[in-house]
Amino acid sequence: NIILSTHQDDLSKLKTMTDTKGDYFCMNKLIYSDVRSDTVRQDILSHFRKEAAVQQAHMDMGTRKARLRMEQGWRKILSDVDDTLTSSGGSYPAGIDKRYSKKVVYPGVIGLYRELDLGIRGPEEFPSDEVGNLVFLSARPHLYKDFSEKHNFSKFEKLRERQGSRLHTIPSLLAGDLSSGREFMMTNDFEPLAKKKFQNFKQFVSIYPEYRHVFICDNGQGDVRAGELMYDQYPRHLEFLFVHLVQDIQKTYGFEPERWRRKGLLKRTCFFKCYPDAALYAATIKPPLIRISGLRRVCQDAAADFEMILPSQWSSSSQKRDRRSELNQSLWRCNQFLESKGEEIIPLIESPRQWEDGERVRTIYGIGVIKGFDPIADLYDVEIDWRPLDEQIRDFEKQEATKKDTEKRGILSLSSNQAALQTVVEEDESNYLSPATSFSKHSSKQSFIGNDRDTSSTLPRTSSGNELSFGASGFDRRHGVGSPEPTLDETTASDETSPVNKKGGDGDTAVPPSITTKEVGAKRKLSFGQGIVVAKIQGKHVTKFTPPTLPKLHSDEKEKNRSKTFSFWATDSVKSAVDNVEASKSKQLLLSPGERVTTPYGVGVVVEHRKKTNIIVVDMTGPWTARAYLKESIVKREGAGLIGTLLRSFTGVAATSPKRGDSSPRSKAERNHPFAAGAKVVSPFGEGKVIRPLSLQIPSSSALSSCASKEKVDTIAVSLTEWTLRDGSHPTLYCTMNTAKEWKNKTEGKDTHSHRRESSLFSVIGSMVSGTVASLQKIRVPKEIEAPTIKVEALFERYYKDGAAVATAYGDGVVK
């Protein structure tokens, strides 16, 4: 038997070579699938454990073999595929990461594989004659023979042959199964996937007990849970866990920080978004997993991998810009560490330039002119024109008129020169000038050159034009922001024979010969006068220049009623809000003084309704006393909800005739004053009696005189006798004299029998409900069936006391 007759390091190399053939015929398949006898399988696994123990003994005693073994890393790198090696693009069920497009290799991941395999000793570069220790754990199920594995191995082979960073070895693959995949697809449960990967790891550790293992995964599915299972059963073999964050860490399945901290797994775990950050962590932990020089190589590979992503693999320019910024932040952190160790830093990835110096653009802060560019931070120095809009329009129209005049003169100059050339006498060829200067000083060549330059300086390049893309080395710093601009006093006299590359006010605008010095000076004064500021603006906020225009008012009456705001001031959200406000005006309530209303600040009484300004003045009566000036949209009439609407619908019919069987005449007080104490009032909330009238001389013999107020008040109090509260009393309604008169006028001459029946119905229902609630409250529940008292305990232990100075995500503060 070849396996049983091979020992120690030779056995380790034999197993590794078996796994790096580039197909699914690996050691794991041989032992756990092809070997049918359990006895033979256990003999082989026992031989592996015995030889691993001998190798560990050499390391513990520090023998010569141990010194030779220390030249290698003796580490197996286990990695997920989707969302770890390549992006899934959010394609279900492979993964969820949409930051990169599908099948894009994450920048720096291949370099991290190589450096973890090299370790901190031995050669700097991975030897070409050595076999590597890279293993992929995939959740994709194993099908008939190598049907599903062929796809992954073809992908690995392409990564071995590609330009730039490439896989340093042929990896092996441990696939999933159909049962776990089916359960995940049916129930969206990540636990079966995690247990299957753990089962593969368990079998792999039994084959390679002499190795330590590093697991690189993502937090999109069940990999983090699988890493926890690996550590629980094999804490000595799982050396480290790298987790690629493709979603918020709080959404990670199976991750509980407190539990991991108690186990000791948290200090062996690194969460990262970019692979240079993972390499930085691997180089700075104690003991380190990779060398400092290895960290620098990972950063170089990350920058190269990013540049290798094809333009068709970016869904948008903003996606590429965001990923570049994210990776540059990671490279910057690595450069800080490299610089502290005396190592050469890695150049950051430069952003391609889209706008030239002198081009007019539109930004989120207004129209401006490009004055400089930082390719690392993707920041443009833009001179913003904050002058009044009418001045900008006049300036733009003047430039357009000048440009049209230049074009017209150029065409006339071209036609006159063509006519002159037809009658020219032939001369010797040596007398002809070069093509660029063959015309006169007023020729069309000079005019057209000036016109072209003026157009390029005022209008950005179209998508069909040549877009320049270069880095800091190709950027002409002479046209940066710091270059001084001439003022009006520094202009020189006009010279018709001067070259056409004079600089006007708008950046590098070429001045045609037809423009005088006075015009140039005026142009400079407009461009660099009061209202000009220079701002640094990120490239995503700089767009193509569009001419300024005045706001347009709606001419149509219907449009005017719909929206009465300038179109360029209102975004879609603002316009919709304005439309809602305008629509609500037609449905606004007309509130009378003394009417009770509800507001977000409590209950109050209307003092004044200012319809022109849509403001309601309210005297607050609860829970505080104050005068509030509120918008109509937040003030509601009391009882305007569902119950109030039902009450008004059933009690809206009022009656002024006496009840059946009641033939007694009105009292003298009622005849003299309709709302004296004891007078009947039919309100929208039901029938009641006045218990606090206005200042009125009521006979002392009246039964309700004690309830009347002796002071002059603005409102009357009405006891709603048709409503009975739980304690037997009646609710009190307060209203003004005018409101009571309006109620009286509405109910004059109308039958009240239906109203009484409906009100009586509501009164009966209200009495039944209040009585039932009171009866239920009187029922005592035996102590043996009473619900236990829930004791609320603090979930978190307090760390900072009152008065402690702390730093938070929102700034420094003091604990209160």
Buried (B, 14 or more C-beta within 10 A) or exposed (E): EEBEEBBBBEBBEBBBEBBBEBEBBBBBBBBBEEBEEEEEBEBBBEBBEEBBEBBEEBBEEEEEBBEEBBEBBBBBBBBBBBBBBBBBBBBEBBBBBBBBBBEBBBBBBBBBBBBBBBBBEBEEEBEEEBBBBBBBBBBBBBEEEBEBBEEBBEBBEEBBEBEEBBBBBBBBBBBBBEEBBEBBEEEEBBBBBBBBBBBBBEBBBBBBBBBBBBBBBBBBBBBBBBBBBBBEEBEEBBBBBBBBBBEEEEEBBBBEEEEBEEBEBBEBBBBBBBBBBBBBBBBEBEEBBBBBBBBBBBBBBBBBBBEBBEEEBBEEEEBBBEBBBEBBBBBBBBBEBBEEEEBEBBBBBBBBBBBBBBBBBBBEBBBBBBBBBBBBBBBBBBBBBEBEBEBBBBBBEBBEEBBEEBBEBBEEBBEBBEEEEEEEEEEEEEEEEEEEEEBEEBBBBBBBBBBEBBEBBBBBBEEEEEBEEEBEEEBEEEBEBEEEEBEBEEBEEBEEEEEBEBBBBBBBBBBBBBBBBEBBBBBBEBBBBEBBEEBEBBBEBBBBBEBBEEEEEBEEEEEEEBBEBEEEEBEEEEBEEBBEBBEEEEEBEEBEBBBBBBBEBBBBBBBEBEEEEBBBBBBBBEEEEEEBEBEBEEBBBBBBEEEBEEBBEBBEBBBBEEEEEEEEEEBEBBEEBBBBBBBBBBBBBBBBBBBBBBEBEBEEEBEBBEBBBEEEEEBBBBBBBBBBEEEEEBBEBBBBBEBBEEBBEBBEEBEBEEBBEBBEEBBEEBBEEBEEEEEEEEEEEEEEEEEEEEEEEEEEEEEEEEEEEEEEEEEEEEEE
